[in-house]
Amino acid sequence: MSERPVQYFTKEYLAHCRAMTPDQIVGFLEDFRLMHAVRSGGRSRLISLKVPEPLLEAFKAKAQLTGVQYQTQIKRLMEAWLKR
Protein backbone atom coordinates (compact mmCIF):
# COMPACT_ATOMS: atom_id res chain seq x y z
CA MET A 1 0.00 0.00 0.00
CA SER A 2 1.45 3.38 -1.00
CA GLU A 3 1.33 6.24 1.45
CA ARG A 4 -0.51 9.38 0.51
CA PRO A 5 0.99 12.75 1.37
CA VAL A 6 -0.65 14.65 4.19
CA GLN A 7 -1.30 18.35 3.80
CA TYR A 8 -1.02 20.49 6.92
CA PHE A 9 -2.56 23.95 7.22
CA THR A 10 -1.37 26.74 9.47
CA LYS A 11 -3.73 28.32 11.98
CA GLU A 12 -3.47 31.59 10.04
CA TYR A 13 -4.50 29.91 6.79
CA LEU A 14 -7.48 28.22 8.45
CA ALA A 15 -8.53 31.54 10.02
CA HIS A 16 -8.29 33.18 6.59
CA CYS A 17 -10.47 30.43 5.10
CA ARG A 18 -13.08 30.79 7.84
CA ALA A 19 -13.30 34.53 7.12
CA MET A 20 -14.03 34.03 3.40
CA THR A 21 -17.39 35.14 2.06
CA PRO A 22 -19.56 32.69 0.13
CA ASP A 23 -18.69 34.56 -3.10
CA GLN A 24 -14.97 34.24 -2.37
CA ILE A 25 -15.37 30.51 -1.71
CA VAL A 26 -17.28 30.00 -4.95
CA GLY A 27 -14.62 31.98 -6.84
CA PHE A 28 -11.84 29.90 -5.29
CA LEU A 29 -13.59 26.63 -6.15
CA GLU A 30 -14.24 27.74 -9.74
CA ASP A 31 -10.60 28.79 -10.21
CA PHE A 32 -9.48 25.44 -8.75
CA ARG A 33 -11.81 23.57 -11.12
CA LEU A 34 -10.52 25.48 -14.14
CA MET A 35 -6.88 24.89 -13.23
CA HIS A 36 -7.33 21.18 -12.71
CA ALA A 37 -9.47 20.69 -15.80
CA VAL A 38 -6.50 21.90 -17.84
CA ARG A 39 -3.91 19.83 -15.98
CA SER A 40 -5.91 16.64 -15.62
CA GLY A 41 -5.81 15.77 -19.28
CA GLY A 42 -8.63 17.97 -20.44
CA ARG A 43 -8.88 17.93 -24.19
CA SER A 44 -6.76 20.41 -26.07
CA ARG A 45 -8.02 22.46 -28.97
CA LEU A 46 -6.00 23.80 -31.84
CA ILE A 47 -6.54 27.54 -32.24
CA SER A 48 -5.44 30.11 -34.77
CA LEU A 49 -4.16 33.39 -33.42
CA LYS A 50 -2.86 36.37 -35.36
CA VAL A 51 0.16 37.91 -33.64
CA PRO A 52 2.42 40.61 -35.04
CA GLU A 53 5.61 38.92 -36.32
CA PRO A 54 8.05 41.02 -34.26
CA LEU A 55 6.10 40.22 -31.09
CA LEU A 56 6.02 36.50 -31.88
CA GLU A 57 9.73 36.36 -32.74
CA ALA A 58 10.65 38.22 -29.54
CA PHE A 59 8.41 35.92 -27.50
CA LYS A 60 9.95 32.81 -29.09
CA ALA A 61 13.47 34.13 -28.47
CA LYS A 62 12.78 34.86 -24.81
CA ALA A 63 11.13 31.47 -24.34
CA GLN A 64 14.14 29.76 -25.89
CA LEU A 65 16.49 31.67 -23.56
CA THR A 66 14.54 30.42 -20.56
CA GLY A 67 14.43 26.86 -21.92
CA VAL A 68 10.66 26.76 -22.38
CA GLN A 69 8.69 25.98 -25.51
CA TYR A 70 6.89 29.17 -26.52
CA GLN A 71 3.49 27.45 -26.79
CA THR A 72 3.95 26.05 -23.27
CA GLN A 73 4.71 29.57 -22.06
CA ILE A 74 1.56 30.91 -23.70
CA LYS A 75 -0.48 28.25 -21.83
CA ARG A 76 1.25 29.17 -18.55
CA LEU A 77 0.40 32.82 -19.08
CA MET A 78 -3.23 31.91 -19.73
CA GLU A 79 -3.40 29.82 -16.54
CA ALA A 80 -1.74 32.58 -14.49
CA TRP A 81 -4.25 35.12 -15.82
CA LEU A 82 -7.14 32.84 -14.78
CA LYS A 83 -5.71 32.51 -11.26
CA ARG A 84 -5.74 36.29 -10.70
ZALOLUM-40022 format. One record per residue: residue number from 1; residue in one letter; x, y, z of N, C-alpha, C, O, CB in turn. Coordinates in nm, 2 decimals, decimal comma. Glycine has a CB too. Layout:
N
 koldo tivo   n_px   n_py   n_pz  ca_px  ca_py  ca_pz   c_px   c_py   c_pz   o_px   o_py   o_pz  cb_px  cb_py  cb_pz
   NUM    a      X      Y      Z      X      Y      Z      X      Y      Z      X      Y      Z      X      Y      Z
...
This chain:
84
 koldo tivo   n_px   n_py   n_pz  ca_px  ca_py  ca_pz   c_px   c_py   c_pz   o_px   o_py   o_pz  cb_px  cb_py  cb_pz
     1    m   0,08  -0,12   0,00   0,00   0,00   0,00   0,09   0,12   0,00   0,18   0,14   0,08  -0,10   0,00   0,12
     2    s   0,07   0,22  -0,09   0,14   0,34  -0,10   0,09   0,44  -0,01  -0,03   0,45   0,01   0,15   0,39  -0,24
     3    e   0,18   0,52   0,05   0,13   0,62   0,14   0,10   0,75   0,07   0,16   0,79  -0,03   0,24   0,65   0,25
     4    r  -0,01   0,81   0,11  -0,05   0,94   0,05   0,01   1,05   0,13   0,02   1,04   0,25  -0,21   0,95   0,04
     5    p   0,05   1,16   0,06   0,10   1,28   0,14  -0,01   1,34   0,22  -0,13   1,34   0,18   0,16   1,38   0,04
     6    v   0,03   1,40   0,33  -0,07   1,47   0,42  -0,04   1,61   0,41   0,08   1,66   0,41  -0,05   1,42   0,57
     7    q  -0,14   1,69   0,39  -0,13   1,84   0,38  -0,17   1,90   0,51  -0,28   1,87   0,57  -0,22   1,89   0,26
     8    y  -0,08   1,98   0,57  -0,10   2,05   0,69  -0,13   2,20   0,66  -0,06   2,26   0,58   0,02   2,03   0,79
     9    f  -0,22   2,25   0,74  -0,26   2,39   0,72  -0,22   2,47   0,85  -0,24   2,42   0,96  -0,40   2,41   0,69
    10    t  -0,17   2,59   0,83  -0,14   2,67   0,95  -0,27   2,73   1,01  -0,37   2,73   0,94  -0,04   2,79   0,91
    11    k  -0,26   2,77   1,13  -0,37   2,83   1,20  -0,42   2,96   1,13  -0,53   2,99   1,12  -0,34   2,86   1,35
    12    e  -0,32   3,03   1,08  -0,35   3,16   1,00  -0,42   3,13   0,88  -0,52   3,20   0,84  -0,22   3,24   0,97
    13    y  -0,38   3,03   0,80  -0,45   2,99   0,68  -0,59   2,95   0,71  -0,69   2,99   0,64  -0,37   2,88   0,61
    14    l  -0,61   2,87   0,81  -0,75   2,82   0,84  -0,83   2,94   0,89  -0,95   2,94   0,85  -0,74   2,72   0,96
    15    a  -0,78   3,03   0,96  -0,85   3,15   1,00  -0,89   3,24   0,88  -1,00   3,29   0,87  -0,77   3,24   1,10
    16    h  -0,80   3,25   0,78  -0,83   3,32   0,66  -0,94   3,25   0,59  -1,03   3,32   0,53  -0,70   3,32   0,57
    17    c  -0,94   3,12   0,58  -1,05   3,04   0,51  -1,18   3,06   0,58  -1,28   3,08   0,51  -1,01   2,89   0,50
    18    r  -1,18   3,06   0,71  -1,31   3,08   0,78  -1,37   3,22   0,76  -1,49   3,24   0,77  -1,29   3,06   0,93
    19    a  -1,28   3,32   0,73  -1,33   3,45   0,71  -1,38   3,48   0,57  -1,42   3,59   0,54  -1,22   3,55   0,75
    20    m  -1,36   3,38   0,48  -1,40   3,40   0,34  -1,55   3,41   0,33  -1,63   3,34   0,40  -1,35   3,29   0,25
    21    t  -1,60   3,50   0,24  -1,74   3,51   0,21  -1,78   3,40   0,11  -1,70   3,34   0,05  -1,77   3,65   0,14
    22    p  -1,91   3,37   0,11  -1,96   3,27   0,01  -1,91   3,30  -0,13  -1,88   3,20  -0,20  -2,11   3,26   0,02
    23    d  -1,91   3,42  -0,17  -1,87   3,46  -0,31  -1,72   3,43  -0,33  -1,68   3,38  -0,44  -1,90   3,60  -0,34
    24    q  -1,64   3,45  -0,23  -1,50   3,42  -0,24  -1,47   3,27  -0,24  -1,39   3,23  -0,32  -1,42   3,48  -0,12
    25    i  -1,55   3,20  -0,17  -1,54   3,05  -0,17  -1,57   3,00  -0,31  -1,50   2,91  -0,36  -1,63   2,99  -0,06
    26    v  -1,69   3,05  -0,36  -1,73   3,00  -0,50  -1,62   3,04  -0,60  -1,59   2,96  -0,69  -1,86   3,06  -0,53
    27    g  -1,57   3,16  -0,59  -1,46   3,20  -0,68  -1,34   3,11  -0,67  -1,28   3,07  -0,77  -1,42   3,34  -0,66
    28    f  -1,30   3,08  -0,55  -1,18   2,99  -0,53  -1,21   2,85  -0,59  -1,12   2,80  -0,66  -1,15   2,98  -0,38
    29    l  -1,33   2,80  -0,56  -1,36   2,66  -0,62  -1,36   2,66  -0,77  -1,32   2,57  -0,83  -1,49   2,62  -0,56
    30    e  -1,42   2,77  -0,83  -1,42   2,77  -0,97  -1,28   2,79  -1,03  -1,25   2,72  -1,13  -1,51   2,89  -1,02
    31    d  -1,20   2,87  -0,97  -1,06   2,88  -1,02  -0,99   2,74  -1,01  -0,91   2,70  -1,10  -0,98   2,99  -0,94
    32    f  -1,01   2,68  -0,90  -0,95   2,54  -0,88  -1,00   2,45  -0,98  -0,92   2,37  -1,04  -0,98   2,49  -0,73
    33    r  -1,13   2,45  -1,01  -1,18   2,36  -1,11  -1,12   2,38  -1,25  -1,08   2,29  -1,32  -1,33   2,37  -1,12
    34    l  -1,11   2,51  -1,28  -1,05   2,55  -1,41  -0,91   2,51  -1,43  -0,86   2,46  -1,53  -1,07   2,70  -1,44
    35    m  -0,83   2,53  -1,32  -0,69   2,49  -1,32  -0,67   2,34  -1,34  -0,59   2,29  -1,42  -0,62   2,54  -1,20
    36    h  -0,75   2,26  -1,27  -0,73   2,12  -1,27  -0,80   2,06  -1,39  -0,76   1,95  -1,43  -0,79   2,06  -1,15
    37    a  -0,89   2,12  -1,45  -0,95   2,07  -1,58  -0,84   2,07  -1,69  -0,83   1,98  -1,77  -1,07   2,15  -1,62
    38    v  -0,76   2,18  -1,69  -0,65   2,19  -1,78  -0,54   2,09  -1,76  -0,49   2,02  -1,85  -0,59   2,33  -1,78
    39    r  -0,50   2,07  -1,63  -0,39   1,98  -1,60  -0,43   1,83  -1,60  -0,34   1,75  -1,61  -0,34   2,02  -1,46
    40    s  -0,55   1,80  -1,58  -0,59   1,66  -1,56  -0,62   1,60  -1,70  -0,71   1,51  -1,70  -0,71   1,65  -1,47
    41    g  -0,56   1,64  -1,80  -0,58   1,58  -1,93  -0,70   1,62  -2,00  -0,75   1,55  -2,09  -0,59   1,43  -1,91
    42    g  -0,75   1,74  -1,97  -0,86   1,80  -2,04  -0,82   1,81  -2,19  -0,71   1,83  -2,22  -0,91   1,94  -1,99
    43    r  -0,92   1,79  -2,28  -0,89   1,79  -2,42  -0,83   1,93  -2,46  -0,86   2,03  -2,41  -1,01   1,77  -2,50
    44    s  -0,74   1,92  -2,55  -0,68   2,04  -2,61  -0,74   2,07  -2,74  -0,80   1,99  -2,81  -0,52   2,02  -2,63
    45    r  -0,74   2,20  -2,77  -0,80   2,25  -2,90  -0,70   2,33  -2,97  -0,64   2,42  -2,92  -0,93   2,33  -2,87
    46    l  -0,69   2,30  -3,10  -0,60   2,38  -3,18  -0,67   2,51  -3,22  -0,79   2,51  -3,26  -0,57   2,30  -3,32
    47    i  -0,60   2,62  -3,19  -0,65   2,75  -3,22  -0,56   2,83  -3,32  -0,45   2,79  -3,34  -0,67   2,84  -3,09
    48    s  -0,62   2,92  -3,39  -0,54   3,01  -3,48  -0,54   3,15  -3,41  -0,65   3,20  -3,37  -0,60   3,01  -3,62
    49    l  -0,43   3,21  -3,41  -0,42   3,34  -3,34  -0,32   3,43  -3,42  -0,21   3,39  -3,45  -0,36   3,32  -3,20
    50    k  -0,37   3,54  -3,46  -0,29   3,64  -3,54  -0,21   3,72  -3,43  -0,26   3,78  -3,34  -0,37   3,73  -3,63
    51    v  -0,07   3,72  -3,45   0,02   3,79  -3,36   0,12   3,86  -3,45   0,17   3,81  -3,55   0,09   3,70  -3,26
    52    p   0,14   3,99  -3,42   0,24   4,06  -3,50   0,38   3,98  -3,50   0,42   3,94  -3,40   0,26   4,21  -3,45
    53    e   0,44   3,97  -3,62   0,56   3,89  -3,63   0,67   3,93  -3,54   0,73   3,85  -3,47   0,61   3,90  -3,77
    54    p   0,70   4,06  -3,52   0,81   4,10  -3,43   0,78   4,06  -3,28   0,87   4,01  -3,21   0,83   4,25  -3,43
    55    l   0,65   4,07  -3,24   0,61   4,02  -3,11   0,63   3,87  -3,09   0,68   3,83  -2,99   0,46   4,06  -3,08
    56    l   0,59   3,79  -3,19   0,60   3,65  -3,19   0,75   3,61  -3,19   0,79   3,52  -3,11   0,53   3,58  -3,31
    57    e   0,83   3,67  -3,27   0,97   3,64  -3,27   1,04   3,67  -3,14   1,12   3,59  -3,09   1,04   3,71  -3,39
    58    a   1,01   3,79  -3,08   1,07   3,82  -2,95   1,02   3,73  -2,85   1,10   3,69  -2,76   1,03   3,97  -2,92
    59    f   0,89   3,69  -2,85   0,84   3,59  -2,75   0,91   3,46  -2,76   0,95   3,40  -2,66   0,69   3,58  -2,77
    60    k   0,93   3,41  -2,89   0,99   3,28  -2,91   1,14   3,29  -2,86   1,19   3,19  -2,80   0,99   3,24  -3,06
    61    a   1,21   3,40  -2,89   1,35   3,41  -2,85   1,36   3,41  -2,69   1,45   3,35  -2,64   1,41   3,54  -2,90
    62    k   1,27   3,48  -2,63   1,28   3,49  -2,48   1,24   3,35  -2,42   1,31   3,31  -2,33   1,18   3,59  -2,43
    63    a   1,15   3,28  -2,48   1,11   3,15  -2,43   1,23   3,05  -2,45   1,26   2,97  -2,36   0,99   3,09  -2,51
    64    q   1,30   3,06  -2,56   1,41   2,98  -2,59   1,53   3,00  -2,49   1,59   2,91  -2,44   1,47   2,99  -2,73
    65    l   1,55   3,13  -2,45   1,65   3,17  -2,36   1,62   3,11  -2,22   1,71   3,07  -2,14   1,66   3,32  -2,35
    66    t   1,49   3,10  -2,19   1,45   3,04  -2,06   1,43   2,89  -2,06   1,40   2,83  -1,96   1,33   3,11  -2,01
    67    g   1,45   2,83  -2,18   1,44   2,69  -2,19   1,30   2,63  -2,19   1,28   2,52  -2,15   1,52   2,62  -2,08
    68    v   1,21   2,72  -2,24   1,07   2,68  -2,24   1,02   2,68  -2,38   1,05   2,78  -2,45   0,98   2,77  -2,14
    69    q   0,93   2,59  -2,42   0,87   2,60  -2,55   0,77   2,72  -2,55   0,70   2,74  -2,45   0,79   2,46  -2,59
    70    y   0,77   2,79  -2,65   0,69   2,92  -2,65   0,54   2,89  -2,64   0,47   2,97  -2,57   0,71   3,00  -2,78
    71    q   0,49   2,78  -2,69   0,35   2,75  -2,68   0,32   2,71  -2,53   0,21   2,74  -2,48   0,31   2,63  -2,77
    72    t   0,41   2,64  -2,47   0,40   2,61  -2,33   0,39   2,73  -2,24   0,31   2,74  -2,15   0,51   2,52  -2,28
    73    q   0,47   2,83  -2,28   0,47   2,96  -2,21   0,34   3,03  -2,23   0,29   3,09  -2,13   0,59   3,04  -2,25
    74    i   0,29   3,03  -2,35   0,16   3,09  -2,37   0,05   3,03  -2,28  -0,03   3,10  -2,22   0,11   3,08  -2,52
    75    k   0,05   2,89  -2,27  -0,05   2,83  -2,18  -0,03   2,86  -2,04  -0,13   2,88  -1,96  -0,04   2,67  -2,20
    76    r   0,10   2,88  -1,99   0,13   2,92  -1,86   0,07   3,06  -1,83   0,01   3,08  -1,72   0,28   2,91  -1,83
    77    l   0,09   3,15  -1,92   0,04   3,28  -1,91  -0,11   3,28  -1,90  -0,17   3,36  -1,82   0,09   3,37  -2,02
    78    m  -0,18   3,20  -1,98  -0,32   3,19  -1,97  -0,37   3,14  -1,84  -0,46   3,19  -1,78  -0,38   3,10  -2,09
    79    e  -0,30   3,04  -1,79  -0,34   2,98  -1,65  -0,32   3,09  -1,54  -0,40   3,10  -1,46  -0,26   2,86  -1,62
    80    a  -0,20   3,16  -1,55  -0,17   3,26  -1,45  -0,28   3,37  -1,45  -0,32   3,42  -1,35  -0,03   3,32  -1,47
    81    w  -0,32   3,41  -1,57  -0,42   3,51  -1,58  -0,56   3,46  -1,52  -0,63   3,54  -1,46  -0,45   3,55  -1,73
    82    l  -0,59   3,34  -1,54  -0,71   3,28  -1,48  -0,71   3,28  -1,33  -0,81   3,30  -1,26  -0,74   3,14  -1,53
    83    k  -0,59   3,26  -1,27  -0,57   3,25  -1,13  -0,59   3,38  -1,06  -0,62   3,39  -0,94  -0,43   3,20  -1,09
    84    r  -0,57   3,50  -1,13  -0,57   3,63  -1,07  -0,72   3,66  -1,03  -0,74   3,77  -0,98  -0,52   3,74  -1,16
